[in-house]
């Protein structure tokens, strides 16, 4: 139990350095082409990310790393003649590059090479990732990877590095309002774009940090962990100025029907992850009735406060069907064996909590999702902003595949397909750039925007499953044979064209090499 407690306390306030990751190799010749003086994506149906309906055929003209023009019906011939490269996307669909607003990138025990996650993200059309944070502890490559990605020296999405409050510096715990402000100013000067809170600070310290973050134009997001939620639930955090609530933590504690703190079962121990995650699903039994006056008032409060919800539904989906997630079809070829080992039930690995996971636990989680999804959808319907984050690397959620799983679960929550794409594109861009006080440079397809695009052979509005790297299996009714369709064909980041199947193949080679090494080690 000591190991569990140590790990969980680290999760609540991850200040200890993790071991060093392997350096990301330079982008190889042929690993992405461009940027080009002029690149044209020709003939695709365009889904522009704003919520507008599809339109096409459209020719998108890219000069360097910016969209120069969008021609519905086709670009003039003289423009086509000047193109250095033309991508024939007739019959395909082009969308803004996806934005994952809740990213981490491994650790040496499960995915030591950061390019594993970076390439899986790119292969699924993710061109921007907000790391919350990418790595924990000082002397990690958050900022150097960010700079190398910005220079396109590595094959990686655009990286937006956040630091966990109190982490990464040598100035001691920021446990007073003055010290909190000092840490926030340090984080801004160091080059971080925002702050992730784990709810381990007093309300006064949190208030000072949030106020200073606003002054410094840093974004803020919080995982309002159970150990601090009695003092600061989601309502309180938003009142103090928090920009974004991630996961479900803090919402239900703001909606308790009886009492001001949750009721815990006899023998409960937060340091035992099976207790922690099995019990939290039962919190749905302690809240006010969805649709009641108290419920509606809370939703209105969130909307009026201009907070963003980043639910990460997917990361807990194994809780409602662990067998399905353990046997997901991408694991064999694309999940590293060390990562599969990390996912297995464990007393020490965070998120591997299904030690004796029962039908009762899964049913409780299925019931828990109903009010959580309803809250998110009603918030959206009343004008609130919802974004797409995947929190990969835990609970059988492998990079890239987890992101598409989140899009499917946003659809399950009630967002219509165009709203799902909004969450994945322009909403994510606005969540990242609004604290900076500037219009986001990506997130929609329009002249002047960064050339971040994803090109898919099938229509994701009809079926989000066509975005998975493993594609979608369907029966050809003319031949009576199974066929696999979909998968991203090209991802364009900063004007550089990445062949998504080639990226997946390079990941498959990493997985095969690790399996081969494990076989040698067993001999």
Helices and strands as residue ranges (DSSP letters): H 2-12, E 36-47, E 55-64, E 66-72, H 77-82, E 85-88, E 93-96, E 98-103, H 114-123, E 126-132, H 142-150, E 158-164, H 177-190, E 194-197, H 203-215, E 219-222, H 234-239, E 244-246, G 252-254, H 273-281, G 282-286, H 293-304, E 308-310, G 313-320, H 322-326, H 331-334, H 337-343, H 359-381, E 385-386, H 401-413, H 417-424, H 426-434, E 453-456, G 464-467, E 472-476, E 481-485, E 488-493, E 496-499, H 500-522
